[in-house]
Amino acid sequence: MAIAPFVRLFRAGFVLAREGVFGIVPMDDDVPPTARFAVRMVRLIERRSAQKRDMAARLSNALDRLGPSYVKLGQFLATRADVVGEEVANELAKLQDQVPPVPDAAARAAIETALGQPVEALFTDLGTCVAAASIAQVYRATIDDPHGKRIVAVKVLRPGVARRFEKDLEAYFAAARFLERYVRPARRLRPVAIVNTLAESVRFEMDFRLEAAAISEMAENTKNDPQFRVPRVEWSRTARTVLTMEWIEGIKMNRVGELREAGFDMPELGRHVIQTFLRHAMRDGFFHADMHQGNLFVESDGTLVAVDFGITGRLPRNERAALAEILYGFITRDYHRVALAHFRAGYVPADQDVDLFAQALRAVGEPIRDVTAADISMARLLTQLFEITELFQMSTQPQLIMLQKTMVVVEGVARSLDPHLDMWRAAEPVVRDWMASEVGPAGTVRKAQDSFGAIVRAALQAPDLAERVDRLSKDFENALEIGIPLSPTSVNQIASAAGPSRIRTLALWVGAASLAAIALGVWL
């Protein structure tokens, strides 16, 4: 087992402890005594200077020191003020676009290398860095083309970031494999599959050509959506490590005070964020999977503009149907319907009791109905959900990790705009539209068309299929009559694998006799 990944994990824990991050952990009765004791021991190595800073600054400084993958974690936590607290969330929000940038000279060199031309030939003006996050930093530039001068945003991959991520992922995989091998309760959570999903998304995020393609696809899907759009891509100035796109004039959604001063209806804006995400996920099966406040702008007319499509998610139609059933069941308080949807989708083992699972879901759903978001303890709610998944032996679904993570982020963004947001009421119009399109007449017609298309394709393939079956049947008959021919190479490989061992030779003879007996039985 490689030692280096565990050394990096130990270093991460040491940095977190030295920066005083473990002081954030609440020491109330909800925390097990062993965990409280461990936190007290770890806090003995805190820096004195760290003790003078507030908790939010401690966490932000530690994640920034640890590197890009940990900054990603901070960006996620910044959307959950209801979990980490308003002060910590505000401090972590700086990690969304205020990470210390690499020098401009290094970024300009990276642009020239990627696009194969001097910066002066590509842009009439390239300013200094205006925003820097975990993976890339952005510059404001001007281009001159037949349509006139236009302002664009130039996104540049931070030099060396790919290697940093690879090292962090090695450590995450080592920890995940250790948990699956030695910690039995963790196997149900499938930590290796979770880290693998993260690794795939990060590797895609490193190629800006794929991000440009995602923006283009999202533009096609949403061209008729009210008050939502994405930037236009400048393909001639885009490469693997550089992405040039339309500059967006608007207010970033993490500047809540500015949005309020501009006169926007904050509760309506929160609902718009929720509904936009659900519409993309359920209608299109393709959604922005990194929708934190730093990636969302609001234009003067209220149009929501999403940027940074490095991480996207896809949802097959069957998963979309399951999601709609589950959300609709919670909205209508039909917990038996929610339970059945889980069982049909395979999220709950078939040997579990549907009615008991519905009862457990009711215990989760009822206490948060007609309760404002400010009155809900998300920490306790998540704990209860985790206990239920353990009670019913539910495994993590890797294909849903991206969706679940994004739903948590989007809800956090919406609640930063409206602390009293009712998630179920905001989701209801989109879910009802989806249910009508799937269960109603339009859905019936579409399913009939899909079935008819499948029948036609099967009919067209029938002659080829019949010919293959006939050929296979003849080959099988020949094999029974004259045996299975082996090439000299195959014989030599079998002999080499068998070796001189009498036991292996005996095993081969036993296997051959068994095959002969099976063939004889088939023939008779």
DOMARDO-416065 format. One record per residue (C-alpha): residue in one letter; y negated, x, z. Coordinates in steps of 0.25 Angstrom, whole numbers, padded with zeros to 4 digits, always signed. Layout:
BEGIN
AYXZ/...
//
This chain:
BEGIN
M+0000+0000+0000/A-0014+0006-0004/I-0023+0009+0008/A-0036+0010+0001/P-0038-0006+0000/F-0035-0007+0014/V-0045+0004+0017/R-0056-0004+0009/L-0052-0016+0017/F-0054-0009+0030/R-0067-0003+0026/A-0072-0017+0022/G-0068-0022+0036/F-0075-0010+0043/V-0088-0012+0035/L-0088-0027+0039/A-0085-0023+0053/R-0096-0012+0053/E-0106-0022+0047/G-0104-0032+0058/V-0098-0043+0049/F-0087-0047+0059/G-0098-0052+0068/I-0099-0064+0059/V-0086-0069+0063/P-0088-0081+0073/M-0081-0078+0087/D-0079-0092+0091/D-0066-0099+0095/D-0063-0102+0080/V-0060-0088+0078/P-0046-0083+0083/P-0046-0074+0095/T-0040-0062+0088/A-0050-0063+0077/R-0062-0063+0087/F-0056-0051+0094/A-0054-0044+0080/V-0069-0047+0077/R-0074-0041+0090/M-0066-0028+0088/V-0071-0026+0074/R-0085-0029+0078/L-0085-0016+0087/I-0087-0007+0075/E-0100-0015+0070/R-0112-0006+0066/R-0123-0008+0076/S-0133-0009+0064/A-0124-0021+0059/Q-0125-0028+0073/K-0140-0028+0071/R-0139-0036+0058/D-0136-0051+0056/M-0122-0055+0052/A-0126-0059+0038/A-0132-0045+0035/R-0119-0039+0041/L-0110-0046+0032/S-0119-0044+0019/N-0120-0029+0022/A-0105-0027+0024/L-0101-0035+0011/D-0112-0027+0003/R-0106-0014+0009/L-0092-0018+0005/G-0094-0020-0009/P-0094-0031-0020/S-0081-0039-0017/Y-0087-0040-0002/V-0100-0044-0008/K-0093-0055-0015/L-0087-0060-0002/G-0102-0060+0004/Q-0106-0069-0008/F-0095-0079-0005/L-0099-0080+0009/A-0114-0082+0006/T-0110-0095+0000/R-0104-0100+0013/A-0115-0101+0023/D-0107-0112+0030/V-0097-0101+0033/V-0104-0088+0036/G-0118-0094+0040/E-0131-0096+0033/E-0136-0082+0037/V-0124-0074+0032/A-0123-0082+0019/N-0138-0079+0016/E-0136-0064+0019/L-0123-0064+0010/A-0130-0071-0001/K-0138-0058-0004/L-0124-0053-0008/Q-0125-0063-0020/D-0136-0055-0027/Q-0142-0045-0018/V-0132-0034-0017/P-0138-0020-0018/P-0137-0017-0033/V-0133-0004-0040/P-0144+0004-0046/D-0151-0002-0059/A-0148+0011-0067/A-0133+0009-0064/A-0134-0006-0069/R-0141-0002-0081/A-0131+0009-0085/A-0120-0002-0083/I-0127-0011-0092/E-0128-0001-0103/T-0114+0004-0102/A-0109-0011-0103/L-0117-0015-0114/G-0118-0002-0122/Q-0133-0002-0124/P-0145+0003-0116/V-0151-0007-0107/E-0164-0007-0115/A-0157-0011-0127/L-0150-0023-0120/F-0162-0028-0112/T-0177-0028-0114/D-0178-0027-0099/L-0168-0025-0088/G-0174-0026-0074/T-0168-0022-0060/C-0157-0028-0053/V-0160-0043-0048/A-0147-0046-0042/A-0134-0039-0037/A-0121-0044-0032/S-0107-0039-0029/I-0103-0036-0044/A-0115-0036-0052/Q-0131-0035-0052/V-0140-0043-0061/Y-0153-0038-0069/R-0164-0046-0076/A-0166-0042-0090/T-0173-0046-0103/I-0166-0047-0117/D-0173-0049-0130/D-0166-0056-0141/P-0169-0065-0153/H-0171-0076-0143/G-0182-0068-0136/K-0183-0062-0122/R-0173-0067-0112/I-0171-0063-0097/V-0156-0061-0094/A-0148-0057-0082/V-0140-0044-0083/K-0128-0043-0074/V-0122-0029-0072/L-0109-0026-0065/R-0111-0017-0053/P-0106-0003-0056/G-0093+0000-0048/V-0091-0014-0043/A-0078-0016-0051/R-0072-0004-0044/R-0077-0009-0030/F-0071-0023-0032/E-0057-0017-0037/K-0057-0009-0024/D-0060-0021-0015/L-0050-0029-0023/E-0039-0019-0020/A-0042-0020-0005/Y-0042-0036-0006/F-0028-0035-0013/A-0023-0026-0002/A-0027-0035+0009/A-0022-0047+0001/R-0008-0041-0001/F-0008-0037+0014/L-0011-0051+0018/E+0000-0057+0009/R+0010-0047+0014/Y+0008-0047+0029/V+0000-0059+0033/R+0009-0071+0030/P-0002-0082+0032/A-0011-0075+0021/R+0000-0076+0011/R-0003-0091+0009/L-0018-0087+0005/R-0013-0078-0006/P-0023-0067-0003/V-0018-0058-0015/A-0020-0070-0025/I-0034-0072-0019/V-0038-0057-0021/N-0032-0058-0035/T-0041-0069-0038/L-0053-0062-0033/A-0049-0049-0041/E-0048-0057-0054/S-0062-0064-0052/V-0068-0050-0049/R-0063-0043-0061/F-0068-0054-0070/E-0081-0054-0063/M-0082-0039-0067/D-0082-0042-0082/F-0095-0049-0085/R-0090-0053-0099/L-0081-0063-0092/E-0093-0068-0084/A-0101-0070-0096/A-0089-0078-0102/A-0088-0086-0089/I-0103-0089-0090/S-0101-0094-0105/E-0089-0103-0101/M-0097-0109-0090/A-0109-0112-0099/E-0100-0119-0109/N-0093-0127-0097/T-0107-0131-0091/K-0116-0133-0103/N-0117-0148-0100/D-0118-0147-0085/P-0131-0152-0078/Q-0139-0141-0071/F-0129-0130-0072/R-0129-0118-0082/V-0125-0103-0083/P-0133-0091-0089/R-0132-0088-0104/V-0124-0075-0106/E-0130-0064-0115/W-0117-0059-0121/S-0123-0047-0129/R-0127-0041-0116/T-0114-0044-0108/A-0102-0034-0105/R-0092-0032-0095/T-0101-0027-0085/V-0115-0033-0089/L-0118-0048-0091/T-0131-0053-0097/M-0135-0067-0095/E-0147-0077-0095/W-0156-0074-0083/I-0157-0086-0074/E-0170-0091-0068/G-0167-0099-0055/I-0165-0099-0040/K-0153-0093-0035/M-0145-0102-0026/N-0145-0093-0015/R-0160-0095-0013/V-0159-0108-0007/G-0173-0108-0002/E-0179-0106-0016/L-0170-0117-0021/R-0175-0126-0010/E-0190-0122-0012/A-0188-0125-0027/G-0185-0139-0024/F-0170-0140-0028/D-0162-0151-0021/M-0153-0142-0013/P-0142-0152-0010/E-0141-0156-0025/L-0141-0141-0029/G-0129-0139-0019/R-0121-0151-0025/H-0124-0146-0039/V-0118-0132-0036/I-0105-0139-0030/Q-0104-0149-0042/T-0107-0138-0052/F-0095-0129-0047/L-0085-0141-0046/R-0089-0146-0060/H-0086-0132-0066/A-0073-0130-0058/M-0067-0144-0060/R-0073-0148-0074/D-0072-0134-0081/G-0062-0127-0072/F-0071-0115-0073/F-0082-0111-0062/H-0091-0101-0057/A-0083-0095-0046/D-0095-0087-0039/M-0105-0098-0037/H-0112-0092-0025/Q-0127-0094-0023/G-0131-0081-0030/N-0124-0085-0043/L-0132-0099-0044/F-0146-0101-0049/V-0154-0114-0049/E-0164-0116-0060/S-0177-0123-0059/D-0171-0136-0064/G-0159-0136-0055/T-0149-0130-0065/L-0138-0122-0058/V-0136-0108-0065/A-0123-0100-0061/V-0122-0085-0064/D-0112-0074-0061/F-0099-0080-0067/G-0091-0067-0064/I-0081-0076-0056/T-0077-0089-0062/G-0065-0098-0058/R-0056-0107-0067/L-0049-0119-0062/P-0037-0126-0071/R-0038-0141-0073/N-0026-0143-0063/E-0034-0136-0052/R-0047-0143-0056/A-0039-0156-0054/A-0034-0152-0040/L-0048-0148-0036/A-0054-0161-0040/E-0043-0169-0033/I-0045-0161-0020/L-0060-0162-0020/Y-0059-0177-0024/G-0050-0180-0013/F-0059-0173-0003/I-0071-0181-0008/T-0063-0194-0007/R-0056-0191+0006/D-0043-0192-0001/Y-0036-0181+0006/H-0022-0185+0001/R-0027-0183-0013/V-0032-0169-0009/A-0019-0166-0003/L-0011-0171-0016/A-0020-0162-0025/H-0017-0150-0017/F-0002-0153-0018/R-0003-0156-0033/A-0010-0143-0035/G+0000-0135-0027/Y-0010-0130-0017/V-0001-0135-0006/P+0014-0132-0005/A+0022-0144-0010/D+0030-0144+0004/Q+0017-0148+0012/D+0014-0162+0016/V+0003-0169+0007/D-0001-0179+0018/L-0002-0168+0029/F-0011-0160+0019/A-0020-0172+0016/Q-0021-0174+0031/A-0025-0159+0033/L-0035-0161+0021/R-0041-0173+0028/A-0043-0164+0041/V-0052-0155+0032/G-0059-0165+0024/E-0063-0176+0034/P-0071-0167+0044/I-0081-0162+0033/R-0083-0176+0026/D-0097-0181+0028/V-0101-0168+0036/T-0112-0159+0031/A-0109-0145+0027/A-0117-0140+0038/D-0108-0146+0048/I-0095-0141+0042/S-0089-0128+0047/M-0084-0121+0035/A-0076-0111+0043/R-0068-0121+0050/L-0066-0129+0038/L-0061-0117+0030/T-0052-0114+0042/Q-0046-0128+0042/L-0043-0127+0027/F-0036-0114+0029/E-0028-0120+0040/I-0024-0131+0031/T-0020-0122+0020/E-0011-0114+0029/L-0005-0126+0036/F+0000-0132+0022/Q+0004-0118+0017/M-0007-0118+0005/S-0008-0105-0003/T-0021-0100-0009/Q-0022-0105-0023/P-0027-0092-0031/Q-0032-0101-0043/L-0041-0108-0034/I-0047-0097-0026/M-0059-0095-0035/L-0062-0110-0034/Q-0061-0111-0019/K-0070-0099-0017/T-0080-0105-0027/M-0080-0118-0020/V-0083-0112-0007/V-0094-0104-0013/V-0100-0116-0020/E-0100-0125-0008/G-0107-0114+0000/V-0118-0113-0011/A-0120-0128-0011/R-0121-0128+0004/S-0131-0117+0004/L-0140-0127-0004/D-0136-0139+0004/P-0130-0137+0018/H-0126-0151+0019/L-0118-0152+0006/D-0107-0162+0005/M-0097-0154-0004/W-0088-0167-0007/R-0100-0175-0011/A-0105-0164-0020/A-0092-0162-0027/E-0088-0177-0029/P-0096-0180-0042/V-0089-0168-0049/V-0075-0171-0043/R-0076-0185-0047/D-0080-0182-0061/W-0068-0172-0062/M-0059-0183-0057/A-0064-0193-0067/S-0062-0184-0078/E-0048-0180-0074/V-0042-0193-0069/G-0051-0203-0077/P-0049-0207-0091/A-0055-0194-0097/G-0045-0186-0089/T-0034-0195-0093/V-0038-0193-0108/R-0039-0178-0106/K-0025-0176-0099/A-0019-0185-0111/Q-0026-0176-0121/D-0020-0163-0114/S-0006-0169-0113/F-0007-0173-0128/G-0011-0159-0131/A+0000-0153-0123/I+0010-0162-0130/V+0005-0158-0144/R+0005-0143-0141/A+0019-0145-0136/A+0023-0152-0149/L+0017-0142-0157/Q+0025-0131-0150/A+0038-0139-0150/P+0044-0132-0163/D+0041-0118-0157/L+0047-0122-0144/A+0059-0128-0150/E+0062-0115-0159/R+0060-0106-0146/V+0070-0115-0138/D+0080-0115-0150/R+0079-0099-0151/L+0080-0097-0136/S+0093-0106-0136/K+0099-0098-0147/D+0096-0085-0140/F+0102-0090-0128/E+0115-0094-0135/N+0116-0081-0142/A+0114-0074-0128/L+0126-0082-0122/E+0135-0078-0134/I+0132-0063-0136/G+0124-0060-0124/I+0109-0055-0122/P+0106-0043-0131/L+0100-0031-0124/S+0092-0020-0131/P+0096-0005-0128/T+0083-0004-0120/S+0087-0016-0111/V+0101-0010-0108/N+0095+0003-0105/Q+0085-0003-0095/I+0095-0011-0088/A+0104+0001-0087/S+0093+0009-0082/A+0089-0002-0072/A+0103-0003-0067/G+0105+0012-0064/P+0118+0018-0059/S+0119+0009-0047/R+0132+0001-0046/I+0125-0010-0039/R+0115-0012-0051/T+0127-0011-0061/L+0134-0022-0053/A+0122-0031-0052/L+0120-0030-0067/W+0135-0034-0069/V+0133-0045-0059/G+0121-0050-0067/A+0128-0049-0080/A+0140-0057-0075/S+0130-0068-0069/L+0123-0069-0083/A+0136-0070-0090/A+0141-0081-0081/I+0128-0089-0083/A+0129-0087-0098/L+0143-0092-0098/G+0140-0104-0089/V+0128-0108-0099/W+0138-0106-0111/L+0148-0115-0104/
//
